Amino acid sequence: MEFGLFVQGYVPAARSAVDPMAEHKALMEETKYVIQADKSGFKYAWASEHHFLEEYSHLSANEVFLGYLAHATERIHLGSGIFNPLAQVNHPVKVAEKVAMLDHLSEGRFEFGSGRGAGSHEILGFIPGVTDMNYTKEIWEETIAEFPKMWLQEEYPGFQGKHWSLPPRKIFPKPYGKSHPAMWYAAGSPPSYAMAARKGLGVLGFSVQKVSDMEWVLEQYKTAIQEAEPIGDFVNDNVMVTSTAICAPTHDEAVRIAVEGGLNRLQSLVFRYHDTFPRPEGIPEWPELLPEYNAEIIELLIAEELMICGDPDEVTAQCKRWEQAGADQLSFGLPIGVPFEDTMQTIRLIGEHVIPRIDTDPVHRTSRFRAAS
């Protein structure tokens, strides 16, 4: 199993209320997290693209963010988690161009994750009047298979669809090397895993919350991908899942950091904006928040395998549970309201003690798929 980091530009109101530079500092701190993850042996760093989601995610122009990191890092793979390719948000040609450009700037370390937006607040900002959020699936389905054609054909023959069109054009730059970046899809439900697999796409599993959820959705994916008809140049047989992670020298310190991290607000914001997700029982309607977490709640979340938290040995054991369940990649959602130095400590300790015990490919080849192309 490989390891990644997920950043999204989280700027909680409590931070903004006391610091007029909070947004700037949060974004710059996240670049430092990725740079440290590169030094600490993580293979992936994923950067979100969200719009209009106050507090939850201020990382909107993630191609700019990733371009900076392409120069600031050496080995880590940089991924869009996601680029939104809906024509009303980003014209598909512009998406193809920036994917190829980031592929060059990173010299083959870029990974192209795509998706359809967080929920109604985001989607209705670009496509007003939509009453069924599944409408975006139709636009994504129409678009996704066109990217490899834009990258690999000398002249793209053009496209005439329901939602966008383009006459024949030569699209530049072409990707770095012989093929194109690995393609991923941000899946929100088990049927989406199987759909992505049939297209030969890796899955960004932001919706998987606990280890027991992993086993059956992975079965859906791994079964379907055996009969994949890839839309791209190769099959990206790969499932990433995300989890909150806090690692400290002792268990008690890790729990203290978690208690003070404001996790209840972040979790409440998830369901404020991701209103297409099923709402679990007990999650209040915004602006009501989940109760503040205490040590007892943190210990319960650890026991229920809903977060990774503890000393390096405990975190290693918790990560191995994800590996045993079949995850190809485990990415940690950072930051979560935790202070900068505590987050940096988590990254360093995981890099020093956890990754070497689990990741069997420390060289982190640019792509095990593209190398064979």
ZALUMKE-351667 format. One record per residue (C-alpha): residue number from 1; residue in three letters; x, y, z. Coordinates in nm, 3 decimals. Layout:
SITE, NUM, ALA, X, Y, Z .
...
This chain:
SITE, 1, MET, 0.000, 0.000, 0.000 .
SITE, 2, GLU, 0.119, 0.348, -0.087 .
SITE, 3, PHE, 0.065, 0.672, 0.104 .
SITE, 4, GLY, -0.060, 1.017, 0.014 .
SITE, 5, LEU, -0.161, 1.352, 0.155 .
SITE, 6, PHE, -0.481, 1.542, 0.077 .
SITE, 7, VAL, -0.503, 1.921, 0.113 .
SITE, 8, GLN, -0.800, 2.146, 0.051 .
SITE, 9, GLY, -0.744, 2.496, 0.190 .
SITE, 10, TYR, -0.937, 2.461, 0.515 .
SITE, 11, VAL, -0.978, 2.805, 0.677 .
SITE, 12, PRO, -1.198, 2.769, 0.987 .
SITE, 13, ALA, -1.392, 3.072, 1.107 .
SITE, 14, ALA, -1.220, 3.067, 1.446 .
SITE, 15, ARG, -0.888, 3.123, 1.273 .
SITE, 16, SER, -1.015, 3.399, 1.042 .
SITE, 17, ALA, -1.178, 3.579, 1.336 .
SITE, 18, VAL, -0.844, 3.645, 1.504 .
SITE, 19, ASP, -0.608, 3.672, 1.207 .
SITE, 20, PRO, -0.677, 3.877, 0.890 .
SITE, 21, MET, -0.401, 3.675, 0.717 .
SITE, 22, ALA, -0.558, 3.339, 0.804 .
SITE, 23, GLU, -0.645, 3.243, 0.447 .
SITE, 24, HIS, -0.298, 3.324, 0.316 .
SITE, 25, LYS, -0.126, 3.141, 0.600 .
SITE, 26, ALA, -0.345, 2.833, 0.558 .
SITE, 27, LEU, -0.268, 2.805, 0.187 .
SITE, 28, MET, 0.105, 2.857, 0.236 .
SITE, 29, GLU, 0.114, 2.607, 0.523 .
SITE, 30, GLU, -0.040, 2.348, 0.294 .
SITE, 31, THR, 0.241, 2.391, 0.042 .
SITE, 32, LYS, 0.482, 2.322, 0.328 .
SITE, 33, TYR, 0.291, 2.006, 0.420 .
SITE, 34, VAL, 0.335, 1.873, 0.067 .
SITE, 35, ILE, 0.703, 1.969, 0.057 .
SITE, 36, GLN, 0.757, 1.785, 0.386 .
SITE, 37, ALA, 0.560, 1.484, 0.259 .
SITE, 38, ASP, 0.793, 1.474, -0.042 .
SITE, 39, LYS, 1.093, 1.461, 0.191 .
SITE, 40, SER, 0.922, 1.204, 0.416 .
SITE, 41, GLY, 0.862, 0.943, 0.147 .
SITE, 42, PHE, 0.492, 0.991, 0.068 .
SITE, 43, LYS, 0.412, 0.897, -0.291 .
SITE, 44, TYR, 0.110, 1.122, -0.356 .
SITE, 45, ALA, -0.021, 1.467, -0.274 .
SITE, 46, TRP, -0.377, 1.548, -0.383 .
SITE, 47, ALA, -0.510, 1.904, -0.404 .
SITE, 48, SER, -0.883, 1.974, -0.417 .
SITE, 49, GLU, -1.076, 2.202, -0.650 .
SITE, 50, HIS, -1.374, 2.359, -0.476 .
SITE, 51, HIS, -1.564, 2.682, -0.529 .
SITE, 52, PHE, -1.777, 2.893, -0.294 .
SITE, 53, LEU, -1.725, 2.660, 0.006 .
SITE, 54, GLU, -1.650, 2.906, 0.286 .
SITE, 55, GLU, -1.424, 2.766, 0.559 .
SITE, 56, TYR, -1.433, 2.411, 0.419 .
SITE, 57, SER, -1.212, 2.462, 0.113 .
SITE, 58, HIS, -1.052, 2.780, -0.020 .
SITE, 59, LEU, -0.831, 2.587, -0.264 .
SITE, 60, SER, -1.007, 2.674, -0.590 .
SITE, 61, ALA, -0.725, 2.732, -0.843 .
SITE, 62, ASN, -0.546, 2.407, -0.767 .
SITE, 63, GLU, -0.361, 2.402, -1.099 .
SITE, 64, VAL, -0.169, 2.710, -0.981 .
SITE, 65, PHE, -0.104, 2.548, -0.644 .
SITE, 66, LEU, 0.020, 2.229, -0.810 .
SITE, 67, GLY, 0.237, 2.420, -1.056 .
SITE, 68, TYR, 0.417, 2.582, -0.763 .
SITE, 69, LEU, 0.465, 2.242, -0.601 .
SITE, 70, ALA, 0.597, 2.086, -0.922 .
SITE, 71, HIS, 0.898, 2.313, -0.882 .
SITE, 72, ALA, 0.918, 2.290, -0.503 .
SITE, 73, THR, 0.922, 1.907, -0.481 .
SITE, 74, GLU, 1.136, 1.631, -0.628 .
SITE, 75, ARG, 0.970, 1.288, -0.611 .
SITE, 76, ILE, 0.613, 1.310, -0.487 .
SITE, 77, HIS, 0.332, 1.256, -0.738 .
SITE, 78, LEU, 0.104, 1.561, -0.759 .
SITE, 79, GLY, -0.262, 1.494, -0.823 .
SITE, 80, SER, -0.575, 1.692, -0.894 .
SITE, 81, GLY, -0.826, 1.582, -0.638 .
SITE, 82, ILE, -1.005, 1.697, -0.851 .
SITE, 83, PHE, -1.009, 1.895, -1.173 .
SITE, 84, ASN, -1.374, 1.954, -1.258 .
SITE, 85, PRO, -1.410, 1.890, -1.635 .
SITE, 86, LEU, -1.774, 1.997, -1.669 .
SITE, 87, ALA, -1.781, 2.246, -1.954 .
SITE, 88, GLN, -1.978, 2.499, -1.747 .
SITE, 89, VAL, -1.698, 2.499, -1.486 .
SITE, 90, ASN, -1.379, 2.440, -1.690 .
SITE, 91, HIS, -1.383, 2.393, -2.066 .
SITE, 92, PRO, -1.252, 2.043, -2.144 .
SITE, 93, VAL, -0.978, 2.175, -2.374 .
SITE, 94, LYS, -0.850, 2.398, -2.094 .
SITE, 95, VAL, -0.847, 2.096, -1.863 .
SITE, 96, ALA, -0.652, 1.891, -2.117 .
SITE, 97, GLU, -0.402, 2.173, -2.160 .
SITE, 98, LYS, -0.335, 2.223, -1.790 .
SITE, 99, VAL, -0.304, 1.848, -1.727 .
SITE, 100, ALA, -0.039, 1.823, -1.998 .
SITE, 101, MET, 0.138, 2.135, -1.874 .
SITE, 102, LEU, 0.155, 2.003, -1.518 .
SITE, 103, ASP, 0.281, 1.674, -1.658 .
SITE, 104, HIS, 0.573, 1.864, -1.812 .
SITE, 105, LEU, 0.644, 2.083, -1.510 .
SITE, 106, SER, 0.652, 1.778, -1.282 .
SITE, 107, GLU, 0.837, 1.566, -1.542 .
SITE, 108, GLY, 0.580, 1.289, -1.533 .
SITE, 109, ARG, 0.470, 1.310, -1.169 .
SITE, 110, PHE, 0.122, 1.448, -1.234 .
SITE, 111, GLU, -0.193, 1.239, -1.174 .
SITE, 112, PHE, -0.525, 1.349, -1.328 .
SITE, 113, GLY, -0.818, 1.309, -1.094 .
SITE, 114, SER, -1.159, 1.426, -1.213 .
SITE, 115, GLY, -1.504, 1.455, -1.062 .
SITE, 116, ARG, -1.833, 1.642, -1.069 .
SITE, 117, GLY, -1.831, 1.890, -0.781 .
SITE, 118, ALA, -1.910, 1.877, -0.411 .
SITE, 119, GLY, -2.285, 1.930, -0.393 .
SITE, 120, SER, -2.571, 2.162, -0.475 .
SITE, 121, HIS, -2.411, 2.483, -0.340 .
SITE, 122, GLU, -2.111, 2.442, -0.569 .
SITE, 123, ILE, -2.290, 2.297, -0.871 .
SITE, 124, LEU, -2.572, 2.553, -0.874 .
SITE, 125, GLY, -2.315, 2.831, -0.882 .
SITE, 126, PHE, -2.217, 2.719, -1.232 .
SITE, 127, ILE, -2.531, 2.543, -1.354 .
SITE, 128, PRO, -2.826, 2.733, -1.203 .
SITE, 129, GLY, -3.166, 2.575, -1.206 .
SITE, 130, VAL, -3.055, 2.211, -1.188 .
SITE, 131, THR, -3.291, 2.012, -0.969 .
SITE, 132, ASP, -3.121, 1.672, -0.997 .
SITE, 133, MET, -2.750, 1.669, -0.913 .
SITE, 134, ASN, -2.711, 1.350, -1.121 .
SITE, 135, TYR, -2.733, 1.583, -1.422 .
SITE, 136, THR, -2.361, 1.645, -1.378 .
SITE, 137, LYS, -2.291, 1.276, -1.435 .
SITE, 138, GLU, -2.428, 1.308, -1.787 .
SITE, 139, ILE, -2.189, 1.595, -1.861 .
SITE, 140, TRP, -1.890, 1.413, -1.709 .
SITE, 141, GLU, -1.971, 1.092, -1.901 .
SITE, 142, GLU, -1.988, 1.287, -2.226 .
SITE, 143, THR, -1.650, 1.446, -2.163 .
SITE, 144, ILE, -1.409, 1.211, -1.988 .
SITE, 145, ALA, -1.319, 0.986, -2.283 .
SITE, 146, GLU, -1.221, 1.285, -2.496 .
SITE, 147, PHE, -0.909, 1.371, -2.296 .
SITE, 148, PRO, -0.686, 1.085, -2.418 .
SITE, 149, LYS, -0.781, 1.176, -2.775 .
SITE, 150, MET, -0.676, 1.538, -2.716 .
SITE, 151, TRP, -0.344, 1.425, -2.569 .
SITE, 152, LEU, -0.248, 1.140, -2.802 .
SITE, 153, GLN, -0.381, 1.238, -3.144 .
SITE, 154, GLU, -0.177, 1.483, -3.349 .
SITE, 155, GLU, -0.497, 1.666, -3.434 .
SITE, 156, TYR, -0.805, 1.626, -3.222 .
SITE, 157, PRO, -1.088, 1.552, -3.466 .
SITE, 158, GLY, -1.333, 1.770, -3.278 .
SITE, 159, PHE, -1.644, 1.701, -3.076 .
SITE, 160, GLN, -2.013, 1.777, -3.104 .
SITE, 161, GLY, -2.201, 1.684, -2.791 .
SITE, 162, LYS, -2.505, 1.786, -2.597 .
SITE, 163, HIS, -2.316, 2.007, -2.351 .
SITE, 164, TRP, -2.010, 2.133, -2.542 .
SITE, 165, SER, -1.848, 2.123, -2.883 .
SITE, 166, LEU, -1.518, 2.196, -3.053 .
SITE, 167, PRO, -1.409, 2.195, -3.418 .
SITE, 168, PRO, -1.096, 1.999, -3.519 .
SITE, 169, ARG, -0.791, 2.152, -3.351 .
SITE, 170, LYS, -0.432, 2.070, -3.258 .
SITE, 171, ILE, -0.412, 2.086, -2.879 .
SITE, 172, PHE, -0.087, 2.175, -2.704 .
SITE, 173, PRO, 0.116, 2.085, -2.515 .
SITE, 174, LYS, 0.112, 1.711, -2.556 .
SITE, 175, PRO, 0.186, 1.522, -2.235 .
SITE, 176, TYR, 0.537, 1.449, -2.113 .
SITE, 177, GLY, 0.675, 1.118, -2.243 .
SITE, 178, LYS, 0.504, 0.855, -2.453 .
SITE, 179, SER, 0.162, 0.832, -2.292 .
SITE, 180, HIS, -0.049, 1.052, -2.061 .
SITE, 181, PRO, -0.098, 1.091, -1.683 .
SITE, 182, ALA, -0.283, 0.824, -1.492 .
SITE, 183, MET, -0.656, 0.901, -1.479 .
SITE, 184, TRP, -0.870, 0.883, -1.164 .
SITE, 185, TYR, -1.234, 0.945, -1.071 .
SITE, 186, ALA, -1.364, 1.077, -0.738 .
SITE, 187, ALA, -1.628, 0.816, -0.655 .
SITE, 188, GLY, -1.907, 0.883, -0.407 .
SITE, 189, SER, -2.094, 0.551, -0.409 .
SITE, 190, PRO, -2.024, 0.180, -0.476 .
SITE, 191, PRO, -2.182, 0.191, -0.826 .
SITE, 192, SER, -1.939, 0.475, -0.908 .
SITE, 193, TYR, -1.646, 0.250, -0.818 .
SITE, 194, ALA, -1.762, -0.014, -1.064 .
SITE, 195, MET, -1.831, 0.249, -1.332 .
SITE, 196, ALA, -1.481, 0.392, -1.295 .
SITE, 197, ALA, -1.331, 0.043, -1.309 .
SITE, 198, ARG, -1.508, -0.038, -1.635 .
SITE, 199, LYS, -1.346, 0.272, -1.786 .
SITE, 200, GLY, -1.003, 0.172, -1.655 .
SITE, 201, LEU, -0.988, 0.462, -1.408 .
SITE, 202, GLY, -0.839, 0.465, -1.061 .
SITE, 203, VAL, -1.073, 0.572, -0.782 .
SITE, 204, LEU, -1.031, 0.856, -0.535 .
SITE, 205, GLY, -1.241, 0.714, -0.254 .
SITE, 206, PHE, -1.324, 1.022, -0.052 .
SITE, 207, SER, -1.652, 0.859, 0.056 .
SITE, 208, VAL, -1.504, 0.556, 0.233 .
SITE, 209, GLN, -1.510, 0.639, 0.605 .
SITE, 210, LYS, -1.407, 0.319, 0.781 .
SITE, 211, VAL, -1.214, 0.001, 0.709 .
SITE, 212, SER, -1.522, -0.221, 0.703 .
SITE, 213, ASP, -1.666, -0.006, 0.421 .
SITE, 214, MET, -1.354, -0.069, 0.215 .
SITE, 215, GLU, -1.388, -0.441, 0.167 .
SITE, 216, TRP, -1.718, -0.454, -0.017 .
SITE, 217, VAL, -1.668, -0.143, -0.232 .
SITE, 218, LEU, -1.324, -0.272, -0.328 .
SITE, 219, GLU, -1.482, -0.600, -0.434 .
SITE, 220, GLN, -1.712, -0.404, -0.667 .
SITE, 221, TYR, -1.411, -0.227, -0.818 .
SITE, 222, LYS, -1.168, -0.518, -0.848 .
SITE, 223, THR, -1.432, -0.739, -1.010 .
SITE, 224, ALA, -1.534, -0.477, -1.267 .
SITE, 225, ILE, -1.180, -0.376, -1.361 .
SITE, 226, GLN, -1.101, -0.729, -1.479 .
SITE, 227, GLU, -1.320, -0.650, -1.781 .
SITE, 228, ALA, -1.219, -0.287, -1.821 .
SITE, 229, GLU, -1.235, -0.120, -2.159 .
SITE, 230, PRO, -1.000, 0.169, -2.081 .
SITE, 231, ILE, -1.086, 0.507, -2.220 .
SITE, 232, GLY, -0.718, 0.598, -2.199 .
SITE, 233, ASP, -0.389, 0.442, -2.296 .
SITE, 234, PHE, -0.381, 0.200, -2.001 .
SITE, 235, VAL, -0.579, 0.066, -1.706 .
SITE, 236, ASN, -0.513, 0.243, -1.375 .
SITE, 237, ASP, -0.609, -0.039, -1.135 .
SITE, 238, ASN, -0.584, 0.164, -0.817 .
SITE, 239, VAL, -0.812, 0.261, -0.527 .
SITE, 240, MET, -0.722, 0.547, -0.292 .
SITE, 241, VAL, -0.904, 0.605, 0.035 .
SITE, 242, THR, -0.875, 0.894, 0.279 .
SITE, 243, SER, -0.865, 0.909, 0.657 .
SITE, 244, THR, -0.792, 1.170, 0.919 .
SITE, 245, ALA, -0.451, 1.104, 1.074 .
SITE, 246, ILE, -0.274, 1.234, 1.384 .
SITE, 247, CYS, 0.056, 1.081, 1.489 .
SITE, 248, ALA, 0.251, 1.191, 1.797 .
SITE, 249, PRO, 0.528, 1.044, 2.013 .
SITE, 250, THR, 0.270, 0.912, 2.262 .
SITE, 251, HIS, -0.092, 0.801, 2.245 .
SITE, 252, ASP, -0.201, 1.059, 2.501 .
SITE, 253, GLU, -0.042, 1.344, 2.306 .
SITE, 254, ALA, -0.210, 1.232, 1.982 .
SITE, 255, VAL, -0.551, 1.222, 2.155 .
SITE, 256, ARG, -0.491, 1.568, 2.306 .
SITE, 257, ILE, -0.409, 1.711, 1.962 .
SITE, 258, ALA, -0.725, 1.552, 1.820 .
SITE, 259, VAL, -0.944, 1.689, 2.101 .
SITE, 260, GLU, -0.811, 2.041, 2.041 .
SITE, 261, GLY, -0.835, 2.018, 1.661 .
SITE, 262, GLY, -1.197, 2.125, 1.611 .
SITE, 263, LEU, -1.283, 1.804, 1.425 .
SITE, 264, ASN, -1.654, 1.847, 1.495 .
SITE, 265, ARG, -1.667, 2.167, 1.287 .
SITE, 266, LEU, -1.491, 2.012, 0.989 .
SITE, 267, GLN, -1.720, 1.710, 0.997 .
SITE, 268, SER, -2.025, 1.939, 1.019 .
SITE, 269, LEU, -1.898, 2.133, 0.716 .
SITE, 270, VAL, -1.865, 1.810, 0.517 .
SITE, 271, PHE, -2.239, 1.756, 0.540 .
SITE, 272, ARG, -2.314, 2.125, 0.496 .
SITE, 273, TYR, -2.167, 2.126, 0.147 .
SITE, 274, HIS, -2.166, 1.760, 0.037 .
SITE, 275, ASP, -2.542, 1.740, 0.049 .
SITE, 276, THR, -2.546, 1.464, -0.212 .
SITE, 277, PHE, -2.384, 1.231, 0.046 .
SITE, 278, PRO, -2.620, 1.020, 0.257 .
SITE, 279, ARG, -2.660, 1.198, 0.592 .
SITE, 280, PRO, -2.587, 0.957, 0.879 .
SITE, 281, GLU, -2.821, 0.955, 1.174 .
SITE, 282, GLY, -2.718, 1.213, 1.432 .
SITE, 283, ILE, -2.558, 1.462, 1.190 .
SITE, 284, PRO, -2.733, 1.797, 1.255 .
SITE, 285, GLU, -2.840, 2.047, 0.992 .
SITE, 286, TRP, -2.605, 2.344, 0.948 .
SITE, 287, PRO, -2.548, 2.583, 1.124 .
SITE, 288, GLU, -2.597, 2.346, 1.417 .
SITE, 289, LEU, -2.270, 2.165, 1.481 .
SITE, 290, LEU, -2.178, 1.822, 1.605 .
SITE, 291, PRO, -2.083, 1.836, 1.974 .
SITE, 292, GLU, -1.720, 1.917, 2.044 .
SITE, 293, TYR, -1.508, 1.604, 2.059 .
SITE, 294, ASN, -1.360, 1.500, 2.393 .
SITE, 295, ALA, -1.104, 1.228, 2.466 .
SITE, 296, GLU, -1.378, 0.967, 2.503 .
SITE, 297, ILE, -1.519, 1.046, 2.157 .
SITE, 298, ILE, -1.170, 1.038, 2.001 .
SITE, 299, GLU, -1.103, 0.697, 2.159 .
SITE, 300, LEU, -1.436, 0.574, 2.021 .
SITE, 301, LEU, -1.351, 0.701, 1.670 .
SITE, 302, ILE, -1.018, 0.518, 1.691 .
SITE, 303, ALA, -1.184, 0.198, 1.810 .
SITE, 304, GLU, -1.444, 0.218, 1.533 .
SITE, 305, GLU, -1.162, 0.271, 1.278 .
SITE, 306, LEU, -1.304, 0.608, 1.176 .
SITE, 307, MET, -0.975, 0.791, 1.226 .
SITE, 308, ILE, -0.606, 0.712, 1.254 .
SITE, 309, CYS, -0.460, 0.843, 1.577 .
SITE, 310, GLY, -0.187, 0.737, 1.814 .
SITE, 311, ASP, 0.184, 0.683, 1.852 .
SITE, 312, PRO, 0.387, 0.552, 1.554 .
SITE, 313, ASP, 0.334, 0.184, 1.641 .
SITE, 314, GLU, -0.041, 0.234, 1.683 .
SITE, 315, VAL, -0.067, 0.432, 1.359 .
SITE, 316, THR, 0.127, 0.159, 1.177 .
SITE, 317, ALA, -0.117, -0.104, 1.300 .
SITE, 318, GLN, -0.415, 0.111, 1.203 .
SITE, 319, CYS, -0.273, 0.167, 0.853 .
SITE, 320, LYS, -0.211, -0.205, 0.812 .
SITE, 321, ARG, -0.583, -0.261, 0.865 .
SITE, 322, TRP, -0.647, -0.053, 0.550 .
SITE, 323, GLU, -0.381, -0.252, 0.367 .
SITE, 324, GLN, -0.540, -0.581, 0.476 .
SITE, 325, ALA, -0.877, -0.454, 0.351 .
SITE, 326, GLY, -0.722, -0.408, 0.007 .
SITE, 327, ALA, -0.661, -0.035, -0.028 .
SITE, 328, ASP, -0.395, 0.045, -0.287 .
SITE, 329, GLN, -0.332, 0.389, -0.140 .
SITE, 330, LEU, -0.412, 0.558, 0.192 .
SITE, 331, SER, -0.417, 0.937, 0.186 .
SITE, 332, PHE, -0.439, 1.147, 0.499 .
SITE, 333, GLY, -0.674, 1.444, 0.507 .
SITE, 334, LEU, -0.465, 1.732, 0.640 .
SITE, 335, PRO, -0.494, 1.985, 0.787 .
SITE, 336, ILE, -0.800, 1.945, 1.005 .
SITE, 337, GLY, -0.774, 2.250, 1.229 .
SITE, 338, VAL, -0.464, 2.109, 1.394 .
SITE, 339, PRO, -0.177, 2.356, 1.452 .
SITE, 340, PHE, 0.096, 2.371, 1.191 .
SITE, 341, GLU, 0.374, 2.215, 1.401 .
SITE, 342, ASP, 0.152, 1.926, 1.511 .
SITE, 343, THR, 0.059, 1.854, 1.150 .
SITE, 344, MET, 0.424, 1.865, 1.043 .
SITE, 345, GLN, 0.502, 1.625, 1.327 .
SITE, 346, THR, 0.239, 1.383, 1.197 .
SITE, 347, ILE, 0.389, 1.390, 0.847 .
SITE, 348, ARG, 0.745, 1.343, 0.974 .
SITE, 349, LEU, 0.658, 1.057, 1.212 .
SITE, 350, ILE, 0.453, 0.872, 0.950 .
SITE, 351, GLY, 0.737, 0.914, 0.703 .
SITE, 352, GLU, 0.996, 0.792, 0.951 .
SITE, 353, HIS, 0.812, 0.506, 1.120 .
SITE, 354, VAL, 0.502, 0.401, 0.924 .
SITE, 355, ILE, 0.570, 0.423, 0.551 .
SITE, 356, PRO, 0.892, 0.216, 0.558 .
SITE, 357, ARG, 0.703, -0.071, 0.722 .
SITE, 358, ILE, 0.426, -0.082, 0.460 .
SITE, 359, ASP, 0.522, 0.080, 0.127 .
SITE, 360, THR, 0.722, -0.176, -0.071 .
SITE, 361, ASP, 0.814, 0.061, -0.356 .
SITE, 362, PRO, 1.020, 0.335, -0.191 .
SITE, 363, VAL, 1.171, 0.440, -0.525 .
SITE, 364, HIS, 0.827, 0.565, -0.632 .
SITE, 365, ARG, 0.867, 0.515, -1.003 .
SITE, 366, THR, 0.701, 0.783, -1.211 .
SITE, 367, SER, 0.439, 0.533, -1.323 .
SITE, 368, ARG, 0.447, 0.157, -1.326 .
SITE, 369, PHE, 0.200, 0.175, -1.614 .
SITE, 370, ARG, 0.355, 0.442, -1.832 .
SITE, 371, ALA, 0.698, 0.282, -1.803 .
SITE, 372, ALA, 0.564, -0.011, -2.006 .
SITE, 373, SER, 0.403, 0.206, -2.274 .
